[in-house]
Amino acid sequence: MDKLKLIKSIVFILTFLLILGSFSLIMLIFKKSPQFSENIEKSIKLEQPYGSYIKDFKIENENLYILTSGGGLEDRIIIFDAAEGKQVSVININK
């Protein structure tokens, strides 16, 4: 009977270590992935006129492309570099 309790204890401990190790490995892979970055700015100023709104956006490589309308200006695409944390350029779209 004591041997059975010993085997159950060993199985329990090994299962716990396996789950803990798997969780640690997943977290390590997640933190090392290029999509996870801890130094992303919390707030971004696009400095657009009042009344502007975002129609659409797309993320490609490390750039954020924002299609913006309104604010008394024609439609425009704002290119924002996420790695640098600053606006790269603005492309105006003629109507």
C-alpha positions in Angstrom: 0.0 0.0 0.0 2.9 2.4 0.8 4.4 1.7 -2.6 1.1 2.9 -4.3 1.1 6.1 -2.3 4.7 6.7 -3.3 4.0 6.1 -7.0 0.9 8.5 -6.8 3.1 11.2 -5.2 5.8 10.8 -7.8 3.2 11.0 -10.6 1.6 14.1 -9.1 5.0 15.9 -8.6 6.1 15.0 -12.2 2.8 16.2 -13.6 3.1 19.5 -11.7 6.6 20.0 -13.0 5.6 19.2 -16.6 2.8 21.7 -16.5 5.0 24.4 -14.9 7.8 23.8 -17.4 5.4 23.9 -20.3 3.9 27.2 -19.1 7.4 28.7 -18.6 8.4 27.6 -22.1 5.3 29.2 -23.7 5.9 32.5 -21.8 9.6 32.5 -22.9 8.6 32.0 -26.6 5.9 34.7 -26.3 8.4 37.2 -24.9 11.0 36.5 -27.5 8.6 36.8 -30.4 9.2 40.0 -32.5 5.5 41.0 -32.2 5.8 41.4 -28.4 7.5 44.7 -27.4 7.5 46.3 -24.0 8.7 49.7 -25.1 5.7 50.7 -27.2 4.5 54.2 -26.4 1.3 54.3 -24.4 -0.1 57.3 -26.2 0.5 58.7 -29.7 -0.3 62.2 -31.0 -1.2 62.3 -34.7 -1.7 66.0 -34.6 -4.6 66.1 -36.9 -7.2 68.9 -37.0 -10.4 68.6 -34.9 -13.1 66.6 -36.6 -10.7 64.1 -38.1 -11.4 60.4 -37.8 -9.7 57.2 -38.7 -11.5 55.3 -41.5 -9.1 52.3 -41.6 -5.6 51.2 -40.6 -3.1 48.5 -41.6 0.0 47.3 -39.9 2.8 46.2 -42.2 6.4 45.4 -41.1 7.0 48.1 -38.4 4.8 50.7 -40.0 1.2 51.7 -39.2 -0.8 53.1 -42.1 -3.8 55.1 -41.0 -6.4 56.3 -43.4 -7.8 59.5 -42.0 -10.8 61.7 -43.1 -12.5 64.9 -42.0 -11.1 67.8 -40.1 -11.5 70.1 -43.1 -8.8 68.4 -45.1 -8.9 65.9 -47.9 -8.5 62.1 -47.1 -5.0 61.3 -46.1 -2.8 58.3 -45.2 -0.6 58.8 -42.2 2.5 56.6 -42.1 3.6 56.0 -38.5 6.8 54.1 -37.6 6.0 52.0 -34.5 9.6 51.2 -33.7 10.7 54.9 -33.6 7.4 56.1 -32.2 7.0 58.9 -34.6 5.1 60.0 -37.8 7.1 59.3 -41.0 5.0 61.0 -43.6 1.5 61.9 -44.8 0.1 61.0 -48.2 -2.8 63.3 -49.3 -5.5 61.7 -51.4 -7.1 64.0 -54.0 -10.9 63.7 -54.4 
